[in-house]
Amino acid sequence: MFSRFSKKHSIILMLVISSFSFANNGHFKSNDSTKVLVDSLRPGWKEFNRASLDISEVAFVNWNAGGSNSISGLFGLESGRSYKKGHLVWENRVAARIGLNKQQEQSLRKTDDILELNSRFGFRKDTISNWYYSANFSFKTQFANGYNYANSDSEPISRFMAPAYLFLGVGTVYGEHIEEFSAYMSPLTLKSTFVLDQDLANAGAFGVTPAKYDDEGNLLKEGRKYRREFGILLTSGYESEIMDNISVRNELSLYTDYLNDFGNFDLDWQVNLKFIVNDFVKASLGSHLKYDNDIKIINENMETEEDEVSGAKVQWKQLLGLGVSIDF
């Protein structure tokens, strides 16, 4: 977490203000070409389904400047169902992505991996108010093992359901045009972290209680496979067309626990730009910024050749892709 209260909250305040101000700029203009919402046969229901594939390849033959042959691919699936009528709104979304890269003389490596489910139910007292009483559920994990590729002999540092994060809370959500923009606040949110791999749990990965050993290294008590927190969750999200054939999607999440370092926020911020070439070919540019004080960074000590825990750090991932996207 950010060590100074004033600096930390200044950064968070700027992120929230920028999210609200940018969302209001343009009056939430809907982008039907990038977010296909299809009216189903049931009144009040809308749905969308999207599959995408991005592939990049580089090959060299007698190239005097040198280089390494490589091929990478990113496959994604996204589906959503929403219901809005009168006093009720119910939004559901599932997303899955897996990315792989193969370079010459290197093993197959993972570049992206996520499985995410989100559901939000809202109720308002009348059709004039834009404030909803809301219940929110979200779940996030990954498919495949993750490795520290800098260490060729490393064991997996993450697996399926290790970690997995579950948020369950109640609060209030604002959404005049809730499909394009919403702001959610839950003062009562349960956050559960699961590490269902005993080796990782014994190591205390992702903030769970580690195993206990005696002075000779014998295991006395295995590490816990879960961790529960109870705190405040703030989220905002919007999707809008900023100019012809270019849309932006922003998702910001802030969480702080009441009992452990209250006021220190976990940060999860994603910004994704989509560029439409035609009905099938699309380009994307994405940024994903994370900070979680429970996630410690492991680096290899070059002198001792042993892994060392260096503490929590800001995590950042950038994605650039060009490929095929199909709505169905």
FENCORBEL-V300094 format. One record per pair of residues at least 4 apart in sequence whose ideal C-beta (glycine too) atoms are under 8 Angstrom apart, sorted by sequence separation. I is the first residue (numbers start at 1). J is the second residue. D is the distance in whole Angstrom. If there is no record, write none. Layout:
[[I:J:D] [I:J:D]]
//
This chain:
[[3:7:8] [4:8:6] [5:9:6] [6:10:6] [7:11:7] [8:12:6] [9:13:6] [10:14:7] [11:15:7] [12:16:6] [13:17:6] [14:18:6] [15:19:6] [16:20:6] [17:21:6] [18:22:6] [19:23:6] [20:24:6] [21:25:6] [24:28:8] [31:35:6] [32:36:7] [63:67:6] [84:88:7] [102:106:7] [125:129:6] [142:146:7] [150:154:8] [158:162:6] [177:181:6] [178:182:5] [197:201:6] [198:202:6] [199:203:7] [201:205:7] [204:208:6] [213:217:5] [214:218:5] [242:246:6] [257:261:7] [258:262:6] [277:281:4] [301:305:7] [2:7:6] [3:8:8] [23:28:7] [30:35:7] [32:37:8] [40:45:5] [83:88:7] [84:89:5] [124:129:5] [149:154:8] [158:163:7] [173:178:8] [176:181:8] [195:200:5] [196:201:8] [200:205:4] [204:209:7] [213:218:6] [241:246:7] [242:247:7] [256:261:8] [257:262:7] [277:282:6] [300:305:7] [301:306:5] [2:8:3] [39:45:8] [40:46:7] [60:66:8] [83:89:7] [84:90:8] [102:108:5] [103:109:8] [124:130:8] [148:154:4] [175:181:7] [195:201:5] [200:206:8] [204:210:3] [213:219:6] [214:220:6] [241:247:5] [242:248:5] [256:262:6] [276:282:6] [277:283:7] [300:306:7] [301:307:7] [1:8:7] [39:46:6] [40:47:6] [60:67:4] [82:89:7] [83:90:4] [101:108:7] [102:109:7] [124:131:6] [147:154:5] [175:182:4] [201:208:6] [203:210:6] [204:211:8] [212:219:8] [213:220:6] [240:247:7] [256:263:6] [275:282:7] [300:307:6] [301:308:5] [38:46:7] [60:68:8] [82:90:7] [83:91:8] [100:108:6] [101:109:5] [124:132:5] [147:155:8] [174:182:7] [175:183:8] [202:210:6] [203:211:8] [211:219:6] [212:220:4] [239:247:7] [240:248:6] [256:264:6] [274:282:6] [275:283:4] [299:307:7] [300:308:7] [2:11:7] [37:46:5] [38:47:6] [58:67:7] [60:69:6] [82:91:5] [100:109:7] [101:110:8] [123:132:6] [124:133:7] [147:156:6] [148:157:6] [173:182:6] [174:183:5] [201:210:8] [202:211:4] [211:220:8] [212:221:4] [239:248:7] [256:265:5] [274:283:7] [275:284:7] [298:307:5] [299:308:6] [37:47:7] [38:48:6] [58:68:8] [59:69:5] [81:91:8] [82:92:7] [100:110:6] [101:111:5] [122:132:3] [123:133:5] [146:156:6] [147:157:6] [173:183:7] [174:184:8] [195:205:6] [201:211:7] [211:221:6] [239:249:5] [255:265:6] [256:266:7] [274:284:5] [275:285:8] [298:308:7] [37:48:5] [58:69:6] [80:91:7] [81:92:5] [99:110:7] [100:111:7] [122:133:7] [123:134:8] [145:156:4] [146:157:6] [173:184:4] [195:206:5] [211:222:5] [238:249:7] [239:250:8] [254:265:5] [255:266:5] [273:284:7] [298:309:6] [299:310:5] [36:48:5] [58:70:5] [80:92:6] [81:93:8] [98:110:8] [99:111:4] [122:134:4] [146:158:4] [172:184:8] [173:185:8] [211:223:4] [237:249:8] [238:250:5] [254:266:7] [272:284:6] [273:285:5] [297:309:7] [298:310:7] [35:48:7] [57:70:7] [58:71:8] [80:93:4] [99:112:3] [121:134:7] [122:135:8] [145:158:7] [146:159:7] [171:184:6] [172:185:6] [193:206:6] [195:208:5] [210:223:5] [237:250:6] [253:266:8] [254:267:6] [272:285:7] [273:286:7] [296:309:5] [297:310:5] [36:50:7] [57:71:5] [79:93:7] [80:94:8] [98:112:7] [99:113:7] [120:134:6] [121:135:5] [145:159:5] [171:185:5] [172:186:8] [193:207:6] [209:223:6] [236:250:8] [237:251:5] [253:267:7] [254:268:8] [272:286:4] [296:310:7] [297:311:7] [56:71:7] [57:72:8] [78:93:7] [79:94:5] [97:112:5] [98:113:6] [120:135:7] [121:136:8] [145:160:8] [171:186:3] [193:208:7] [208:223:6] [209:224:4] [236:251:8] [237:252:7] [253:268:4] [271:286:7] [272:287:8] [296:311:6] [297:312:7] [55:71:7] [56:72:5] [78:94:7] [79:95:8] [97:113:7] [120:136:5] [142:158:6] [144:160:7] [170:186:6] [171:187:6] [208:224:5] [235:251:7] [236:252:5] [252:268:8] [253:269:7] [270:286:7] [271:287:5] [296:312:6] [297:313:5] [55:72:7] [56:73:8] [78:95:5] [97:114:5] [119:136:8] [120:137:7] [142:159:8] [143:160:6] [169:186:4] [171:188:7] [202:219:8] [208:225:7] [235:252:7] [251:268:8] [252:269:5] [270:287:7] [295:312:6] [55:73:5] [77:95:7] [78:96:8] [96:114:7] [119:137:5] [142:160:6] [170:188:5] [171:189:8] [208:226:7] [209:227:7] [235:253:5] [251:269:7] [252:270:8] [270:288:5] [294:312:7] [54:73:7] [55:74:8] [76:95:7] [77:96:5] [95:114:7] [96:115:5] [118:137:7] [119:138:8] [141:160:6] [169:188:6] [204:223:6] [208:227:5] [234:253:7] [235:254:7] [251:270:5] [269:288:7] [270:289:8] [293:312:5] [53:73:7] [54:74:4] [76:96:7] [77:97:8] [95:115:8] [96:116:7] [117:137:8] [118:138:5] [141:161:6] [169:189:3] [202:222:6] [203:223:7] [207:227:5] [233:253:7] [234:254:4] [250:270:7] [269:289:5] [292:312:7] [295:315:8] [53:74:7] [76:97:4] [95:116:5] [117:138:7] [118:139:8] [168:189:7] [169:190:7] [201:222:7] [202:223:4] [206:227:8] [233:254:7] [234:255:8] [249:270:8] [250:271:5] [268:289:8] [269:290:8] [291:312:7] [52:74:8] [53:75:5] [75:97:7] [76:98:8] [94:116:7] [116:138:7] [117:139:5] [141:163:7] [167:189:6] [168:190:5] [201:223:4] [233:255:5] [249:271:7] [250:272:8] [267:289:7] [268:290:5] [291:313:8] [52:75:7] [53:76:8] [74:97:7] [75:98:6] [93:116:8] [94:117:5] [116:139:7] [117:140:8] [141:164:4] [167:190:7] [201:224:6] [232:255:7] [248:271:7] [249:272:5] [267:290:6] [291:314:5] [51:75:8] [52:76:5] [74:98:8] [75:99:7] [93:117:7] [94:118:8] [116:140:5] [140:164:7] [141:165:7] [166:190:8] [167:191:6] [168:192:8] [198:222:6] [201:225:5] [231:255:6] [232:256:6] [248:272:7] [267:291:4] [290:314:8] [291:315:7] [51:76:7] [52:77:8] [74:99:4] [93:118:5] [115:140:7] [139:164:7] [140:165:5] [166:191:7] [167:192:8] [198:223:7] [231:256:5] [248:273:5] [249:274:7] [266:291:7] [267:292:8] [289:314:7] [290:315:4] [50:76:8] [51:77:5] [52:78:8] [73:99:7] [92:118:7] [93:119:8] [114:140:7] [115:141:5] [139:165:7] [165:191:7] [166:192:4] [231:257:4] [232:258:8] [247:273:7] [248:274:8] [266:292:5] [289:315:7] [290:316:8] [50:77:7] [51:78:8] [72:99:7] [73:100:6] [91:118:8] [92:119:5] [115:142:6] [138:165:8] [139:166:5] [165:192:7] [198:225:7] [230:257:7] [231:258:5] [246:273:7] [247:274:5] [266:293:7] [289:316:5] [50:78:5] [72:100:7] [91:119:7] [114:142:6] [115:143:6] [138:166:7] [139:167:8] [165:193:6] [166:194:7] [195:223:8] [229:257:4] [230:258:6] [231:259:8] [246:274:7] [266:294:8] [288:316:7] [49:78:7] [50:79:7] [72:101:4] [90:119:8] [91:120:5] [113:142:4] [137:166:8] [138:167:5] [164:193:8] [165:194:8] [196:225:6] [230:259:7] [246:275:6] [247:276:8] [264:293:6] [287:316:7] [288:317:4] [48:78:8] [49:79:5] [71:101:8] [72:102:7] [90:120:7] [113:143:6] [137:167:7] [163:193:6] [164:194:4] [195:225:5] [229:259:7] [245:275:7] [246:276:8] [287:317:8] [288:318:8] [48:79:7] [49:80:8] [70:101:7] [71:102:5] [89:120:8] [90:121:5] [113:144:6] [136:167:7] [137:168:6] [163:194:7] [194:225:7] [195:226:7] [229:260:7] [231:262:7] [245:276:4] [287:318:6] [288:319:8] [47:79:8] [48:80:5] [70:102:7] [89:121:8] [90:122:7] [136:168:7] [162:194:7] [163:195:6] [164:196:7] [194:226:5] [195:227:8] [261:293:7] [286:318:7] [287:319:8] [47:80:7] [70:103:4] [88:121:8] [89:122:4] [113:146:7] [136:169:5] [161:194:6] [162:195:5] [193:226:7] [286:319:4] [47:81:5] [69:103:7] [70:104:7] [88:122:7] [89:123:8] [110:144:6] [135:169:7] [136:170:7] [161:195:8] [162:196:5] [192:226:6] [193:227:4] [285:319:7] [286:320:8] [46:81:8] [47:82:7] [68:103:5] [69:104:4] [88:123:6] [110:145:8] [135:170:5] [136:171:7] [161:196:4] [162:197:4] [192:227:7] [193:228:8] [284:319:7] [285:320:5] [45:81:7] [46:82:5] [68:104:5] [87:123:6] [110:146:6] [134:170:7] [161:197:8] [192:228:5] [193:229:8] [284:320:7] [45:82:7] [46:83:8] [68:105:8] [74:111:7] [87:124:5] [110:147:8] [133:170:8] [134:171:6] [136:173:8] [159:196:8] [191:228:7] [192:229:8] [283:320:8] [284:321:5] [45:83:5] [46:84:8] [74:112:6] [87:125:7] [109:147:8] [134:172:6] [159:197:5] [162:200:5] [190:228:7] [191:229:4] [283:321:7] [284:322:8] [44:83:5] [72:111:6] [87:126:7] [133:172:6] [134:173:4] [162:201:8] [190:229:8] [191:230:7] [283:322:5] [44:84:6] [87:127:7] [109:149:6] [132:172:7] [190:230:6] [191:231:7] [282:322:8] [44:85:4] [86:127:6] [131:172:6] [132:173:5] [156:197:8] [159:200:7] [189:230:7] [281:322:8] [282:323:7] [43:85:7] [131:173:7] [132:174:8] [158:200:7] [163:205:7] [188:230:8] [189:231:6] [191:233:8] [281:323:7] [282:324:8] [89:132:6] [131:174:6] [132:175:7] [157:200:8] [162:205:7] [163:206:4] [189:232:6] [281:324:6] [282:325:5] [130:174:6] [155:199:7] [156:200:8] [162:206:8] [189:233:4] [280:324:5] [281:325:8] [37:82:8] [98:143:6] [130:175:6] [187:232:5] [280:325:7] [98:144:7] [130:176:4] [132:178:8] [186:232:7] [280:326:6] [96:143:8] [158:205:8] [185:232:8] [186:233:4] [136:184:6] [157:205:7] [185:233:8] [186:234:8] [184:233:7] [185:234:5] [134:184:6] [136:186:6] [184:234:7] [122:173:6] [184:235:5] [134:186:8] [183:235:7] [184:236:7] [120:173:7] [122:175:7] [136:189:8] [141:194:8] [183:236:5] [182:236:7] [181:236:8] [182:237:6] [122:178:8] [181:237:7] [182:238:8] [181:238:4] [180:238:6] [181:239:8] [180:239:6] [181:240:8] [179:239:8] [180:240:6] [171:233:7] [120:184:7] [169:233:6] [191:255:6] [167:233:6] [189:255:7] [191:257:7] [227:294:8] [207:292:8] [89:175:7] [207:293:8] [91:178:8] [207:294:3] [167:255:8] [206:294:6] [207:295:7] [89:178:6] [206:295:6] [84:178:7] [84:179:8] [82:179:7] [136:233:7] [136:235:8] [193:294:7] [157:298:7] [37:179:7] [30:177:8] [28:176:8] [28:177:4] [30:179:7] [150:299:8] [151:300:5] [30:180:6] [148:298:6] [150:300:6] [29:180:8] [28:180:4] [148:300:7] [28:181:5] [154:307:8] [151:307:7] [23:180:8] [24:181:8] [23:181:4] [148:307:8] [20:183:7] [35:239:6] [112:317:8] [34:241:7] [112:319:7] [31:239:7] [31:240:7] [28:238:7] [30:240:8] [31:241:4] [29:240:6] [30:241:7] [28:240:6] [29:241:5] [33:245:7] [35:247:7] [23:236:7] [34:247:4] [26:240:6] [23:238:4] [26:241:8] [20:236:7] [22:238:8] [26:242:7] [31:247:4] [19:236:5] [23:240:7] [16:234:7] [19:238:7] [16:236:7] [23:250:7] [22:250:7] [52:282:7] [54:284:7] [19:250:6] [19:252:5] [16:252:7] [15:252:6] [16:254:8] [15:254:8] [34:274:5] [12:254:6] [34:276:6] [33:276:6] [74:319:8] [74:321:6] [34:282:8] [74:323:7] [15:267:8] [12:265:6] [9:263:8] [15:269:6] [8:263:8] [12:267:8] [8:264:7] [8:265:7] [5:263:7] [1:261:6] [2:264:7] [1:264:3] [2:265:8] [1:265:7] [1:266:8] [56:321:8] [56:322:8] [54:321:3] [54:322:6] [55:323:6] [54:323:3] [53:323:5] [52:323:6] [53:324:5] [52:324:7] [53:325:8] [52:325:4] [51:325:7] [52:326:8] [50:325:6] [51:326:5] [50:326:7] [50:327:5] [51:328:7] [49:327:7] [50:328:8] [48:327:7] [49:328:5] [2:291:8] [1:291:7] [36:327:4] [1:293:4] [1:312:7]]
//
